[in-house]
Amino acid sequence: MLSAVVAVAMCLLGWRQADQADRIDAHPVRVEGTVTQLPGGSGTYSQVAYPVDGRRLTAADLWLPAGVRAGDPICLEHAADDPSAVRVCGKTYPQPSGVGLAQLSVPVAVLLCGLCLWRIQRGRAGAERARAGFTVAFAAEGMPALTQGKRSRRRRKGGRRALR
């Protein structure tokens, strides 16, 4: 079930990236932005500020060229009808993580979901066969009980422990 949820979430993330890329491709507007923050560590993303109609907007987690530093200018394209849909000039998708995660995790999640469904189906068929065999084996007359009315002599791991 978890793999199905992951597959749906990654499909939505990939779809959002593709939708933004399509909107930018329809009517791109080029602007010059400024790198305000570089990724550093696991919790921070790159951040770029750019002007749109006299306002200053920011975009996070964009593909940045190698060797870029904070304060460097960078060419950006945004959609004419949605200035928040922005990407670096020459790139196809706005954010690197969205499409890459979707391309990797969706096939894996679909495969795991299919495997789980196959195991469930196989388990049901096996349980029906086992139930029929169980009924026949223990319903036969004259067959002694497995433990003959006594408790099992199997020891627990670690032996008995005193209560304190």
N, CA and C atoms as a LAMMPS dump frame, in Angstrom:
ITEM: TIMESTEP
0
ITEM: NUMBER OF ATOMS
492
ITEM: BOX BOUNDS ff ff ff
-5.0000000000000000e+02 5.0000000000000000e+02
-5.0000000000000000e+02 5.0000000000000000e+02
-5.0000000000000000e+02 5.0000000000000000e+02
ITEM: ATOMS id mol type element x y z
1 1 1 N 0.833 -1.191 0
2 1 2 C 0 0 0
3 1 3 C 0.88 1.258 0
4 2 1 N 1.95 1.214 0.767
5 2 2 C 2.845 2.369 0.827
6 2 3 C 3.471 2.647 -0.54
7 3 1 N 3.797 1.593 -1.267
8 3 2 C 4.399 1.802 -2.588
9 3 3 C 3.415 2.47 -3.539
10 4 1 N 2.137 2.187 -3.411
11 4 2 C 1.129 2.845 -4.249
12 4 3 C 1.033 4.325 -3.904
13 5 1 N 1.105 4.652 -2.627
14 5 2 C 1.062 6.054 -2.197
15 5 3 C 2.291 6.803 -2.716
16 6 1 N 3.463 6.161 -2.616
17 6 2 C 4.696 6.778 -3.121
18 6 3 C 4.605 6.995 -4.632
19 7 1 N 4.075 6.015 -5.355
20 7 2 C 3.949 6.138 -6.809
21 7 3 C 3.037 7.303 -7.179
22 8 1 N 1.915 7.437 -6.488
23 8 2 C 0.985 8.538 -6.778
24 8 3 C 1.625 9.879 -6.448
25 9 1 N 2.302 9.968 -5.299
26 9 2 C 2.947 11.234 -4.907
27 9 3 C 4.025 11.637 -5.907
28 10 1 N 4.835 10.692 -6.34
29 10 2 C 5.897 11.012 -7.291
30 10 3 C 5.335 11.349 -8.674
31 11 1 N 4.239 10.702 -9.053
32 11 2 C 3.586 11.05 -10.323
33 11 3 C 3.093 12.492 -10.275
34 12 1 N 2.502 12.881 -9.145
35 12 2 C 2.017 14.265 -9.015
36 12 3 C 3.177 15.26 -9.04
37 13 1 N 4.278 14.917 -8.391
38 13 2 C 5.442 15.797 -8.397
39 13 3 C 6.017 15.935 -9.806
40 14 1 N 6.145 14.825 -10.509
41 14 2 C 6.643 14.868 -11.884
42 14 3 C 5.684 15.597 -12.812
43 15 1 N 4.374 15.391 -12.609
44 15 2 C 3.368 16.071 -13.424
45 15 3 C 3.434 17.579 -13.208
46 16 1 N 3.641 18.006 -11.964
47 16 2 C 3.743 19.446 -11.67
48 16 3 C 4.937 20.063 -12.4
49 17 1 N 6.073 19.356 -12.391
50 17 2 C 7.258 19.861 -13.083
51 17 3 C 7.009 19.957 -14.584
52 18 1 N 6.386 18.928 -15.158
53 18 2 C 6.093 18.931 -16.597
54 18 3 C 5.099 20.026 -16.939
55 19 1 N 4.106 20.26 -16.074
56 19 2 C 3.118 21.31 -16.31
57 19 3 C 3.771 22.69 -16.292
58 20 1 N 4.654 22.92 -15.328
59 20 2 C 5.355 24.201 -15.284
60 20 3 C 6.234 24.389 -16.516
61 21 1 N 6.913 23.332 -16.948
62 21 2 C 7.762 23.419 -18.134
63 21 3 C 6.93 23.745 -19.373
64 22 1 N 5.734 23.154 -19.484
65 22 2 C 4.857 23.438 -20.623
66 22 3 C 4.374 24.886 -20.606
67 23 1 N 4.038 25.401 -19.431
68 23 2 C 3.587 26.798 -19.335
69 23 3 C 4.714 27.77 -19.678
70 24 1 N 5.924 27.446 -19.275
71 24 2 C 7.056 28.308 -19.617
72 24 3 C 7.32 28.25 -21.122
73 25 1 N 7.259 27.045 -21.709
74 25 2 C 7.502 26.894 -23.147
75 25 3 C 6.459 27.618 -23.985
76 26 1 N 5.215 27.722 -23.477
77 26 2 C 4.148 28.375 -24.242
78 26 3 C 4.442 29.851 -24.455
79 27 1 N 4.831 30.568 -23.422
80 27 2 C 5.132 32 -23.522
81 27 3 C 6.257 32.347 -22.553
82 28 1 N 7.515 32.079 -22.936
83 28 2 C 8.618 32.358 -22.011
84 28 3 C 8.972 33.847 -21.961
85 29 1 N 9.305 34.29 -20.778
86 29 2 C 9.78 35.659 -20.568
87 29 3 C 11.144 35.534 -19.897
88 30 1 N 12.177 36.093 -20.536
89 30 2 C 13.531 36.023 -19.966
90 30 3 C 13.78 37.196 -19.038
91 31 1 N 14.357 36.875 -17.889
92 31 2 C 14.757 37.892 -16.911
93 31 3 C 16.118 37.51 -16.37
94 32 1 N 16.79 38.479 -15.773
95 32 2 C 18.065 38.192 -15.13
96 32 3 C 17.844 38.169 -13.634
97 33 1 N 18.165 37.021 -13.035
98 33 2 C 18.031 36.872 -11.599
99 33 3 C 19.379 36.939 -10.916
100 34 1 N 19.357 36.91 -9.603
101 34 2 C 20.577 36.942 -8.801
102 34 3 C 20.547 35.781 -7.828
103 35 1 N 21.632 35.02 -7.792
104 35 2 C 21.731 33.907 -6.851
105 35 3 C 21.881 34.499 -5.457
106 36 1 N 20.937 34.182 -4.575
107 36 2 C 20.982 34.727 -3.214
108 36 3 C 21.425 33.7 -2.182
109 37 1 N 21.29 32.406 -2.514
110 37 2 C 21.691 31.361 -1.566
111 37 3 C 22.113 30.126 -2.351
112 38 1 N 23.173 29.501 -1.886
113 38 2 C 23.648 28.255 -2.503
114 38 3 C 23.281 27.078 -1.619
115 39 1 N 23.088 25.904 -2.217
116 39 2 C 22.777 24.746 -1.384
117 39 3 C 23.986 24.383 -0.53
118 40 1 N 23.728 24.103 0.726
119 40 2 C 24.812 23.727 1.629
120 40 3 C 24.297 22.801 2.7
121 41 1 N 24.525 21.532 2.536
122 41 2 C 24.025 20.565 3.499
123 41 3 C 22.716 19.96 3.02
124 42 1 N 22.084 19.225 3.923
125 42 2 C 20.883 18.496 3.528
126 42 3 C 19.607 19.316 3.653
127 43 1 N 19.616 20.379 4.42
128 43 2 C 18.386 21.118 4.665
129 43 3 C 18.251 22.421 3.924
130 44 1 N 19.246 22.816 3.155
131 44 2 C 19.155 24.103 2.461
132 44 3 C 19.152 23.897 0.95
133 45 1 N 18.495 24.799 0.264
134 45 2 C 18.384 24.756 -1.187
135 45 3 C 18.967 26.022 -1.779
136 46 1 N 19.198 25.977 -3.076
137 46 2 C 19.618 27.198 -3.75
138 46 3 C 18.424 28.131 -3.827
139 47 1 N 18.705 29.416 -3.873
140 47 2 C 17.636 30.396 -3.974
141 47 3 C 18.079 31.496 -4.923
142 48 1 N 17.162 31.894 -5.801
143 48 2 C 17.448 32.917 -6.8
144 48 3 C 16.344 33.962 -6.736
145 49 1 N 16.716 35.227 -6.7
146 49 2 C 15.754 36.333 -6.715
147 49 3 C 15.711 36.903 -8.13
148 50 1 N 14.498 37.271 -8.578
149 50 2 C 14.342 37.815 -9.932
150 50 3 C 13.203 38.835 -9.942
151 51 1 N 13.313 39.86 -10.81
152 51 2 C 12.277 40.896 -10.869
153 51 3 C 11.157 40.524 -11.857
154 52 1 N 9.912 40.798 -11.469
155 52 2 C 8.748 40.615 -12.345
156 52 3 C 7.779 41.756 -12.067
157 53 1 N 7.559 42.592 -13.081
158 53 2 C 6.614 43.716 -12.982
159 53 3 C 6.856 44.582 -11.744
160 54 1 N 8.098 44.898 -11.464
161 54 2 C 8.442 45.748 -10.336
162 54 3 C 8.481 45.036 -8.997
163 55 1 N 8.127 43.769 -8.965
164 55 2 C 8.189 42.992 -7.723
165 55 3 C 9.43 42.118 -7.754
166 56 1 N 9.885 41.73 -6.589
167 56 2 C 11.041 40.835 -6.489
168 56 3 C 10.553 39.484 -5.966
169 57 1 N 10.614 38.466 -6.821
170 57 2 C 10.202 37.121 -6.453
171 57 3 C 11.432 36.246 -6.221
172 58 1 N 11.237 35.147 -5.526
173 58 2 C 12.339 34.21 -5.306
174 58 3 C 11.91 32.811 -5.748
175 59 1 N 12.872 32.06 -6.206
176 59 2 C 12.662 30.664 -6.588
177 59 3 C 13.702 29.822 -5.862
178 60 1 N 13.285 28.665 -5.396
179 60 2 C 14.185 27.791 -4.647
180 60 3 C 14.443 26.504 -5.413
181 61 1 N 15.602 25.924 -5.173
182 61 2 C 15.983 24.609 -5.683
183 61 3 C 15.978 24.546 -7.207
184 62 1 N 16.58 25.527 -7.837
185 62 2 C 16.731 25.511 -9.297
186 62 3 C 18.051 24.862 -9.67
187 63 1 N 18.144 24.386 -10.909
188 63 2 C 19.415 23.897 -11.428
189 63 3 C 20.339 25.098 -11.571
190 64 1 N 21.481 25.045 -10.972
191 64 2 C 22.445 26.133 -11.1
192 64 3 C 23.687 25.622 -11.805
193 65 1 N 24.308 26.47 -12.63
194 65 2 C 25.541 26.036 -13.291
195 65 3 C 26.658 25.799 -12.279
196 66 1 N 27.603 24.961 -12.656
197 66 2 C 28.741 24.685 -11.779
198 66 3 C 29.578 25.947 -11.597
199 67 1 N 30.069 26.158 -10.412
200 67 2 C 30.945 27.29 -10.138
201 67 3 C 30.217 28.586 -9.841
202 68 1 N 28.913 28.576 -9.777
203 68 2 C 28.175 29.805 -9.481
204 68 3 C 28.336 30.141 -7.999
205 69 1 N 28.348 31.438 -7.699
206 69 2 C 28.489 31.903 -6.321
207 69 3 C 27.328 32.827 -5.978
208 70 1 N 27.111 33.025 -4.7
209 70 2 C 26.054 33.941 -4.257
210 70 3 C 26.36 35.341 -4.785
211 71 1 N 25.35 35.996 -5.337
212 71 2 C 25.497 37.33 -5.907
213 71 3 C 25.707 37.326 -7.411
214 72 1 N 25.98 36.153 -8.013
215 72 2 C 26.181 36.07 -9.467
216 72 3 C 24.85 36.225 -10.198
217 73 1 N 24.873 36.904 -11.347
218 73 2 C 23.651 36.986 -12.157
219 73 3 C 23.413 35.657 -12.882
220 74 1 N 22.155 35.361 -13.146
221 74 2 C 21.794 34.118 -13.836
222 74 3 C 20.564 34.376 -14.711
223 75 1 N 20.573 33.797 -15.902
224 75 2 C 19.462 33.948 -16.839
225 75 3 C 18.328 32.999 -16.444
226 76 1 N 17.116 33.554 -16.341
227 76 2 C 15.938 32.757 -15.986
228 76 3 C 14.834 32.968 -17.02
229 77 1 N 13.959 31.985 -17.138
230 77 2 C 12.746 32.094 -17.956
231 77 3 C 11.56 31.807 -17.042
232 78 1 N 10.54 32.65 -17.143
233 78 2 C 9.311 32.369 -16.397
234 78 3 C 8.132 32.43 -17.356
235 79 1 N 7.036 31.826 -16.973
236 79 2 C 5.832 31.829 -17.791
237 79 3 C 5.197 33.212 -17.739
238 80 1 N 4.722 33.686 -18.882
239 80 2 C 4.116 35.02 -18.942
240 80 3 C 2.864 35.095 -18.071
241 81 1 N 2.088 34.017 -18.011
242 81 2 C 0.854 34.032 -17.227
243 81 3 C 1.055 33.612 -15.769
244 82 1 N 2.217 33.055 -15.431
245 82 2 C 2.499 32.615 -14.06
246 82 3 C 3.97 32.86 -13.742
247 83 1 N 4.297 34.008 -13.154
248 83 2 C 5.7 34.321 -12.872
249 83 3 C 6.367 33.38 -11.874
250 84 1 N 5.579 32.612 -11.115
251 84 2 C 6.196 31.693 -10.154
252 84 3 C 6.702 30.42 -10.829
253 85 1 N 6.277 30.152 -12.067
254 85 2 C 6.795 29.014 -12.839
255 85 3 C 8.068 29.49 -13.525
256 86 1 N 9.215 29.174 -12.944
257 86 2 C 10.496 29.702 -13.417
258 86 3 C 11.522 28.582 -13.514
259 87 1 N 12.449 28.745 -14.46
260 87 2 C 13.549 27.787 -14.633
261 87 3 C 14.762 28.541 -15.156
262 88 1 N 15.912 27.905 -15.052
263 88 2 C 17.147 28.469 -15.589
264 88 3 C 17.092 28.355 -17.109
265 89 1 N 17.56 29.376 -17.81
266 89 2 C 17.559 29.368 -19.273
267 89 3 C 18.311 28.149 -19.803
268 90 1 N 17.727 27.495 -20.805
269 90 2 C 18.365 26.345 -21.416
270 90 3 C 18.032 25.013 -20.758
271 91 1 N 17.365 25.031 -19.64
272 91 2 C 16.958 23.794 -18.957
273 91 3 C 15.528 23.454 -19.341
274 92 1 N 15.175 22.171 -19.219
275 92 2 C 13.827 21.736 -19.592
276 92 3 C 12.858 21.866 -18.438
277 93 1 N 13.267 21.433 -17.254
278 93 2 C 12.374 21.421 -16.096
279 93 3 C 12.866 22.395 -15.039
280 94 1 N 11.942 22.953 -14.245
281 94 2 C 12.341 23.938 -13.23
282 94 3 C 13.225 23.382 -12.116
283 95 1 N 12.845 22.252 -11.524
284 95 2 C 13.58 21.744 -10.371
285 95 3 C 14.176 20.382 -10.674
286 96 1 N 15.413 20.163 -10.288
287 96 2 C 16.058 18.891 -10.603
288 96 3 C 15.482 17.705 -9.831
289 97 1 N 15.049 17.942 -8.616
290 97 2 C 14.616 16.811 -7.791
291 97 3 C 13.279 16.234 -8.23
292 98 1 N 12.365 17.062 -8.689
293 98 2 C 11.022 16.586 -9.021
294 98 3 C 10.994 15.536 -10.106
295 99 1 N 11.61 15.812 -11.223
296 99 2 C 11.576 14.894 -12.347
297 99 3 C 12.459 13.68 -12.094
298 100 1 N 13.641 13.892 -11.538
299 100 2 C 14.54 12.777 -11.257
300 100 3 C 13.93 11.791 -10.276
301 101 1 N 13.298 12.301 -9.202
302 101 2 C 12.645 11.413 -8.242
303 101 3 C 11.498 10.652 -8.884
304 102 1 N 10.713 11.337 -9.696
305 102 2 C 9.58 10.67 -10.341
306 102 3 C 10.058 9.597 -11.308
307 103 1 N 11.097 9.876 -12.083
308 103 2 C 11.588 8.898 -13.047
309 103 3 C 12.154 7.666 -12.369
310 104 1 N 12.716 7.828 -11.201
311 104 2 C 13.306 6.694 -10.49
312 104 3 C 12.286 5.965 -9.623
313 105 1 N 11.526 6.708 -8.838
314 105 2 C 10.69 6.069 -7.827
315 105 3 C 9.374 5.52 -8.35
316 106 1 N 8.801 6.11 -9.382
317 106 2 C 7.512 5.61 -9.873
318 106 3 C 7.633 4.184 -10.407
319 107 1 N 8.588 3.861 -11.284
320 107 2 C 8.679 2.462 -11.724
321 107 3 C 8.971 1.496 -10.574
322 108 1 N 9.814 1.904 -9.636
323 108 2 C 10.123 1.036 -8.491
324 108 3 C 8.875 0.833 -7.637
325 109 1 N 8.138 1.902 -7.364
326 109 2 C 6.934 1.792 -6.539
327 109 3 C 5.857 0.964 -7.232
328 110 1 N 5.684 1.125 -8.547
329 110 2 C 4.706 0.325 -9.276
330 110 3 C 5.107 -1.152 -9.252
331 111 1 N 6.394 -1.419 -9.404
332 111 2 C 6.878 -2.801 -9.342
333 111 3 C 6.624 -3.41 -7.96
334 112 1 N 6.925 -2.669 -6.905
335 112 2 C 6.679 -3.165 -5.546
336 112 3 C 5.189 -3.379 -5.288
337 113 1 N 4.363 -2.479 -5.775
338 113 2 C 2.926 -2.62 -5.606
339 113 3 C 2.436 -3.875 -6.329
340 114 1 N 2.903 -4.086 -7.56
341 114 2 C 2.537 -5.289 -8.31
342 114 3 C 2.998 -6.551 -7.606
343 115 1 N 4.211 -6.521 -7.056
344 115 2 C 4.738 -7.671 -6.322
345 115 3 C 3.885 -7.967 -5.095
346 116 1 N 3.49 -6.936 -4.377
347 116 2 C 2.639 -7.132 -3.193
348 116 3 C 1.282 -7.71 -3.582
349 117 1 N 0.689 -7.182 -4.644
350 117 2 C -0.608 -7.704 -5.09
351 117 3 C -0.481 -9.164 -5.526
352 118 1 N 0.61 -9.496 -6.198
353 118 2 C 0.839 -10.873 -6.628
354 118 3 C 0.98 -11.792 -5.417
355 119 1 N 1.735 -11.328 -4.393
356 119 2 C 1.925 -12.142 -3.188
357 119 3 C 0.614 -12.318 -2.432
358 120 1 N -0.202 -11.274 -2.388
359 120 2 C -1.501 -11.372 -1.717
360 120 3 C -2.38 -12.388 -2.442
361 121 1 N -2.43 -12.275 -3.766
362 121 2 C -3.242 -13.199 -4.552
363 121 3 C -2.74 -14.631 -4.383
364 122 1 N -1.428 -14.802 -4.445
365 122 2 C -0.842 -16.125 -4.288
366 122 3 C -1.085 -16.664 -2.881
367 123 1 N -1.034 -15.803 -1.89
368 123 2 C -1.273 -16.196 -0.505
369 123 3 C -2.702 -16.66 -0.285
370 124 1 N -3.656 -15.994 -0.919
371 124 2 C -5.056 -16.405 -0.784
372 124 3 C -5.272 -17.781 -1.389
373 125 1 N -4.703 -18.002 -2.567
374 125 2 C -4.852 -19.307 -3.217
375 125 3 C -4.165 -20.385 -2.382
376 126 1 N -3.005 -20.084 -1.828
377 126 2 C -2.291 -21.039 -0.983
378 126 3 C -3.035 -21.309 0.311
379 127 1 N -3.674 -20.289 0.867
380 127 2 C -4.423 -20.464 2.107
381 127 3 C -5.634 -21.359 1.878
382 128 1 N -6.273 -21.228 0.724
383 128 2 C -7.418 -22.089 0.419
384 128 3 C -6.968 -23.538 0.293
385 129 1 N -5.851 -23.787 -0.362
386 129 2 C -5.324 -25.146 -0.482
387 129 3 C -4.906 -25.677 0.885
388 130 1 N -4.269 -24.85 1.687
389 130 2 C -3.804 -25.278 3.004
390 130 3 C -4.984 -25.586 3.912
391 131 1 N -6.033 -24.772 3.83
392 131 2 C -7.207 -25.009 4.647
393 131 3 C -7.83 -26.357 4.31
394 132 1 N -7.913 -26.674 3.045
395 132 2 C -8.476 -27.956 2.632
396 132 3 C -7.578 -29.088 3.132
397 133 1 N -6.264 -28.947 3.012
398 133 2 C -5.326 -29.962 3.487
399 133 3 C -5.352 -30.075 4.996
400 134 1 N -5.481 -28.959 5.684
401 134 2 C -5.537 -28.942 7.148
402 134 3 C -6.767 -29.688 7.634
403 135 1 N -7.884 -29.409 6.987
404 135 2 C -9.126 -30.058 7.374
405 135 3 C -9.032 -31.564 7.164
406 136 1 N -8.489 -31.992 6.057
407 136 2 C -8.377 -33.415 5.76
408 136 3 C -7.396 -34.075 6.718
409 137 1 N -6.259 -33.446 6.999
410 137 2 C -5.226 -34.06 7.828
411 137 3 C -5.683 -34.232 9.258
412 138 1 N -6.351 -33.264 9.826
413 138 2 C -6.728 -33.343 11.223
414 138 3 C -8.134 -33.888 11.424
415 139 1 N -8.852 -34.081 10.343
416 139 2 C -10.179 -34.665 10.474
417 139 3 C -10.128 -36.185 10.332
418 140 1 N -8.977 -36.732 9.96
419 140 2 C -8.879 -38.181 9.785
420 140 3 C -8.991 -38.876 11.133
421 141 1 N -9.692 -39.968 11.156
422 141 2 C -9.889 -40.694 12.407
423 141 3 C -8.661 -41.507 12.761
424 142 1 N -8.427 -41.638 14.036
425 142 2 C -7.332 -42.451 14.507
426 142 3 C -5.988 -41.75 14.468
427 143 1 N -5.965 -40.486 14.11
428 143 2 C -4.702 -39.757 14.028
429 143 3 C -4.42 -39.13 15.397
430 144 1 N -3.254 -39.393 16.015
431 144 2 C -2.988 -38.842 17.353
432 144 3 C -2.731 -37.335 17.284
433 145 1 N -2.974 -36.673 18.369
434 145 2 C -2.689 -35.242 18.453
435 145 3 C -1.186 -35.029 18.392
436 146 1 N -0.779 -33.891 17.952
437 146 2 C 0.645 -33.629 17.781
438 146 3 C 1.402 -33.659 19.097
439 147 1 N 0.853 -33.087 20.154
440 147 2 C 1.552 -33.043 21.44
441 147 3 C 0.998 -34.059 22.418
442 148 1 N -0.004 -34.796 22.021
443 148 2 C -0.642 -35.826 22.852
444 148 3 C -1.089 -35.243 24.185
445 149 1 N -1.652 -34.055 24.14
446 149 2 C -2.213 -33.434 25.332
447 149 3 C -1.197 -32.791 26.237
448 150 1 N 0.081 -32.836 25.926
449 150 2 C 1.109 -32.243 26.778
450 150 3 C 1.579 -30.928 26.167
451 151 1 N 2.169 -30.137 27.002
452 151 2 C 2.736 -28.882 26.506
453 151 3 C 3.998 -29.163 25.721
454 152 1 N 4.305 -28.268 24.859
455 152 2 C 5.512 -28.414 24.054
456 152 3 C 6.741 -28.306 24.943
457 153 1 N 7.756 -29.08 24.659
458 153 2 C 8.983 -29.071 25.453
459 153 3 C 10.04 -28.139 24.86
460 154 1 N 9.669 -27.416 23.835
461 154 2 C 10.626 -26.506 23.202
462 154 3 C 10.982 -25.396 24.172
463 155 1 N 12.28 -25.141 24.308
464 155 2 C 12.747 -24.108 25.224
465 155 3 C 12.75 -22.751 24.545
466 156 1 N 12.519 -21.76 25.324
467 156 2 C 12.612 -20.398 24.829
468 156 3 C 14.064 -19.99 24.757
469 157 1 N 14.349 -19.043 23.87
470 157 2 C 15.714 -18.517 23.796
471 157 3 C 16.053 -17.813 25.098
472 158 1 N 17.193 -18.074 25.613
473 158 2 C 17.633 -17.392 26.82
474 158 3 C 17.202 -18.109 28.099
475 159 1 N 16.399 -19.153 27.987
476 159 2 C 15.978 -19.895 29.173
477 159 3 C 14.991 -19.11 30.014
478 160 1 N 14.766 -19.629 31.218
479 160 2 C 13.841 -18.946 32.123
480 160 3 C 14.552 -17.822 32.836
481 161 1 N 13.828 -16.795 33.078
482 161 2 C 14.406 -15.652 33.791
483 161 3 C 13.617 -15.438 35.065
484 162 1 N 14.328 -15.15 36.104
485 162 2 C 13.666 -14.912 37.383
486 162 3 C 12.981 -13.557 37.364
487 163 1 N 11.808 -13.49 37.988
488 163 2 C 11.113 -12.207 38.09
489 163 3 C 11.692 -11.425 39.258
490 164 1 N 11.853 -10.18 39.107
491 164 2 C 12.403 -9.339 40.177
492 164 3 C 11.347 -8.508 40.793
